[in-house]
Amino acid sequence: MIRKIFIYFILVMNLFAADATIEIIKDTTKLPTIMVENINADKNDVLIGSKIYKMLVADLKVSGHFNVIENNNGNRNINYEEQAQNNINLVAHIEGFINNNEVLAMLIVYDINIKQVVLSKKYTVSQDSRYPFLSHKMAIDINNYIKAPSIDWMNRFVVFSKYTQAKESHIVIADYTLTFQNTIIRDGLNIFPKWANKEQDSIYFTKYLDVPTLIKYNIYTGKMEKLLSSDGMIIASDVSQDGSKILLSMAPNNQPDVYLYDVANKNTQRLTNYSGIDVGANFINNEGSIMFISDRTGYPNIFSLDLSTKLINQMVYHGRNNSSASAYNEYIVYSSRESENEFGSNIFNLYLISTKSDYIRRLTANGVNQMPRFSRDGGSIMFIKNTDEESSLGIIRLDYNKSYLFPLPDEKIQAIDW
């Protein structure tokens, strides 16, 4: 049985391994300019202060809503006239402290145009490893002050599984940069984690026991509940917005198909019935349809299924190996193989499409770009990028036509969700 499940992983990872049509480019000359200053003076707190400061600078840049000027050696004085002459709109003073087992940070934001303090707030976390969330919350508050589009996704957890050795993988929760990481599931083969709800208090994941088993796990209480088992495979690929339904890839008779699981009633409904491979379903079109990956065309490609009419349509006519995908309402991002190298690495690029348009937009240009996942608001895409030099976690900001990479030294990520 362990051989069967690994064969399936190889199939999935290798075989399947605003309006989307608008030009998404912002005029950066109209963005407010913010100077971020680290004002830590106590040598005992310089290190944590510098970490918080650097993370905040990165967050503000990733937001796409600011021109950011850095000053790692700031002071507490503020000269409104001088800053105005330098075309500075906002100044943010950052200070970090360690107090017993807590990390504290102080943020003061000055609006140069009105010559006032407009934000003064203290932030705390219980462990120094969680300091990135201090910066993420600061960035969100500064962003809210200028009434820019929400970046609340920065404060959400990412969950991923990573291989540690043969037949073993751990499940980890992290911040979006993967700077903070906390392993929550060990022991055995633990794969394909998926957030169970928008509150992010629980996950679904597949654990190999006697047979592949779908587990629900509360990350705060540690409560673990076995939901379903399937002799071939079982994977939670998507969860409805209200958390009441799960899309599953199951193969109870060694035949992979898409199923719908009702969480309250514990009922399972088979949605596809095909002699090949149907997996990786996501809800689309306000959950009136699903998209899924199938080899109906002789290679992995993306199809849709209308849940009311049961009609199935091919959605992508580009590429010869469209191996993984994620959906947000009517938008789909997918990974497509663009080379035919039998003995070396291949190129996989990400593409964005809309179910309401024939437009295709390429999001990446080189390397192996896989495991795309939309943010909960649909404005950003997370993915894994592998090149000859390194592996990275990537963030694409769709509204700003920009991407950011965070190195992943020595990480072998199996699946990711946020």
N, C-alpha and C positions, 0 to 999 in steps of 0.2 A: 504493500500500500504506500509506503514512503516513496517508493520509486514512481508510483503514479502521480503523486502530488508534485514531485520535482519535475516530472515530464511536463506537467501543466504549467509550472512556473516558467520553464524554458519557452513554451509556446507563447505565453502572455508577454514575457519580457523581450523575446527575440522575434517571434513571428508577428506579434501584435505590438514585439519590442520596438450711454451714448449710443449710436447706431454703429454697427460694425463696418459700414461702408463709408463713413465719413473720414476725411483726412484728419488724423488725430495729431496735430502739432500745435503746441501752445506758443504764444509770443512771450518769451522769457524776459524781454525788455520791460514788460509791464508788471513783473512780479515785485512784491515788496522786498527790500533788502534788509536782512537781519544780521546784526553782528552778535555772535555768540562768544561770551567771554567766561573763561574759567577763573574764578577769583579765589580759589583755595589758597590760603596762606599757611595754615598749620601743616607742618611737614608730615605729621602723623596721618593726615587725611589726603595728602596730595595724590596718592595713587588712585584711591577710589574716586576722588573728585575728577581726576583726569579721565578715567574710564567713562564716567557718566557724561562728562562734557563731550568726549569724542563720539559716543553713541548718539547723543542728541544732535550733534552736527550731521552725522550720517542720516538720522531719521528725517531731519528737515530737508536734506538734499533729496532723499528718496521720495518724499511727499510730492515734489515737483511744484510746490507752491511758493518757494522762496529763492531768492538769491542769497547765498549764505557766505558770510565773511567770518573767518575764524581768528580768535585771539586767545591763545592758551595761557597768557600771562596778563590777565586783566586786573583792574583794581575796582574798588567800590565806588569811586567817584564817577559822576555822569555829567558830561558837558553837552547840553542839548544843542547849543549853537554850533559847536565844532562838528558834532555828528550830523547835523542838518547840512552843513557845508559839504560834508563827504557823501551826501545823498543816502544816508542811513535812515531807514524808516523805524526800525525796532532795534533795541539792544536787550539781549537776554543775559543776565548774570547767573552763573551756575556755581553752587557750592555743595560739596558732598562731605558726609561725616560717617564715621563708624562709632556707634554707641552700644556697648556690650555686644549683643548678637544682631543688632539691627543696623541697617544702612539707612541714613537719612539724607535727603537732598533738598536744597532750597533753590527755588526759581523766582527771580524778579525780572519782569519784563517792562521796559520803558518804551512808551510810544513817543518818538522824537517829534512828531508833527504836532501833538497836543501838549507835549512837555509834562507828561504824567506817568506815574506807575500804573499800569493797567492790569497787571497780574502779579500777585505775590502769594506763593503757595509752597507748603512743605509736603514732601512725599516720603513714604517709608516702605521698606520691605524687610522681611524677617531674616533673610539670608543674604550674604554678600554676593552669592552666585546669581541672585535674581536682580542685580542692579540694572540690567538692560530695560526692565519694565518701568523703572523710574524715568528713564530717558524717553521711552515710548509714550508714557502718560504726559510728560512735559510737552513733547512734540504735538500730541493731540490737543492739549489745552492751548498752546500757541496758535495752532492751526484753527481752532474754533474761534479764537479772538478775531482773526481776520475774516472769519466766515467763509473759509475756503471749503471745497468739497471734503467730506469726511475721510479721515485716515484712521478711524477706529480699529481697522483691521490690524494695525501695528501692535495692539495690545492683546491680540488673540494668541492662543497657544497653537503651535504646530505639533502634530503627532507623526512620528515615523517609525518604521521598523528597520533595523540594520542587522546585517549578518555579522556574527562574532566568530563563528567557527562552523565546521561541518554539522549540518542538521540542527543548528542553533541560531536563533536571532532574538534580539531584545526589542522592546518597544519603549520609545523615548518621547517625552514631551519637551518642547523647546520654545523659545521666542522665534520670531520670523527670521532673525539673522543666524540662528543656531548657536549664538554665543552662550546663552543659558541652555543647559540640557539636564534632564533628570530622568534616569531610567526607571520606569514604573513596572515593567513586566520582564522577568528573566526566565530561565529554566525551560529549555525546549525550543521548538520551532513556533514562533509567534509572528504572524505575518498579516499584511493587508489591514492596518488599523484604519478606522473611520470614525469621525466624531458622531456621536449618537444624537446630539441636539445642539441648538444654537448657544445654549448656556455653557457648553464644553465641560460638563461635569462627568460625562461617561463616554466610553468608546466601545465600538464593536471591533473585534479582530478574530482572525482564524487561528486556532491552536490545534496542532496535531496531537490528538490523544490516541485512542484505539483507531479512530477515524477522524478526518478533518471536522472540527467542531466550531460553530460560531459562538463566541463568548461576548457577553456584555460586562464591562468592567467600570466601576465608579472610581475615578482617579483620586477622590478625596477620602472615601470610606474604605476602599479596598474590596468592596463587595463584588464578587464574581458570579455571574449567572450563565449557565449553559442554555442556549436557545435552541439550536438545531445542529444536527450532524448529517453528513452526506458521505457516502462511501467513496465517491470520486473526488469531489472538491466542494467547498462552500466559501464564498467570499461576499462580503457586503461592499457593493460598489457605489451606492448612493443612498441618502436618507432624505425623506421629504422635509419640507421647511418646518412643519409642525412636529416632526420626529415620529409620526404615527406609522409610517411605512418605510420599508427597506427594500431596495432592489438588490437581488442576490444573483450571483453566478453559481449555479449548482450543477453537479453531474452525478445524480444518484445511481444512474446505470451507465456510468462512464460516457455520458452524452451531455456536454456542456450546453446549458440553456439558461435563459433569464427567467427569474421568478420574482414575484412580489410577495412580501411578507407583511402581514398586519400585526403590529406590535401588541395591540390590546387583545385581539382575538386569537393571536398565535396561529392564524391561518396562512397557508402558503398557496399562491396561485401561479401556475406556469404560464408565462407570457409568450415564449417562443417555442417552437417545436421543429427543429431543423436537424438534419443528419450530420451536419458539420459542427462548427464551433460558433456559439453565440455567447458573448461575455461582456463584462465591463459596462453595464447599462447606467445611464444617468437620466434624471428627469429633465424634460425641456418643455417649453411652451406652457408655462404656468402649471406644470405637472399633468397636462392633458396628454402628453406624449412622452416617449423615452427615445433616447439614442443609444445604440449599442454597437459593438464591434463584432463582425462576422466574416467568415471566409466564403460567403456565398458567391463572390466574384472570382474565386480561385486564389485570392490573397486577402489578408486582413483589410477590411474597409469599414466605413461607418454607414449605418442604416438608422432609419427612424421607424417607430411603431406608434401609430395612433391608438391610444388605449380605448377609445370609444368605437372606432370603425374597424380596428384590427388591421388596417392597411399598413404594409411595410414598403418603405421607399429607400433607395440608395441616395445618400446625401452628398458624397464626395466622389468626384470624377477625376481627381488629381492624385498622382502618386501610385506606387505599387505595393506599399506596405505601410498602411496607416494604422499604427500599432497600439496607440494609447490615446485617450481623449478625456476631456472634462467638459461639463456643460454649465451654463448659467442662463436660465430662462431660454431665450431663442438663440443664444450664442454658443458656439462650440469651438474649442481649441483642440487641435490634434497634432500628434507627432507622425511625420511621414519620412520614410527612408528614401534617400535621393541618390544612392550609389549602389553598385552591384559588386562589392568586393567580397569574394568567396573566402579569402584567406586573411584579411585584415579588418580593421574597423571601418564601419560605414558611416555616412553622414545622415543624421536625422534632424530635420528642421521642424519648427512649430508653425502652424497655420491657424488663422482665425476665420471662421465663416459664420454667417447668419442663416437661420432656417427660413428667413423671409427675403433672402437675396442670393444671387449667384456669385456675389463678390467673394474673392479669396484674398486674404492679406497675410503675407509671410512675416513672421515675428522674429526669427533668428536667421543667422547667415552661415554658421559653420559649427563644426563639432557634432556631438551626439546629444541632442536635446530631447529629453523624455520626461514622463510622469507629470504632464501639465496639470495644474489644479487652480481653478478660479478662487479668488477671495470671496468672502460671503457677499460683498456688495457688487461683485462682478467687475470692479475697476482695475484689478491687478491679477496677474497670473504668476504662480510659483512653479518652478520646474527644476530639474536636475540637468546640469550641463557637464559633459565629459569631453575633454580635449586630450591631445597627446601630453600636455603639460600638467593638467590637474583636473580634479572634479570640483564643481561649484554648485551651490544653490543659487538659482537665479530668480529675480523678481522683475517682471515686465509691468511698467505703468502704462496701461493702454491709452489713457487720455493725454499722455505726454510723449509718446513715442520714444521712451527711454527704458533701458534695462540696467540692472545692477547685479553683480555677482559677488557671492560670499564663499570663499574657499572652504572645501570640505576635506581637510587632510586625513587620509587613512580611513574615511568613512565608506562603507559599502551599503548604501541605502537601498532597501528592497521596495518600499512603498511609502507614500507621504500624503498627509491631508492637513487642511487648516481651516 
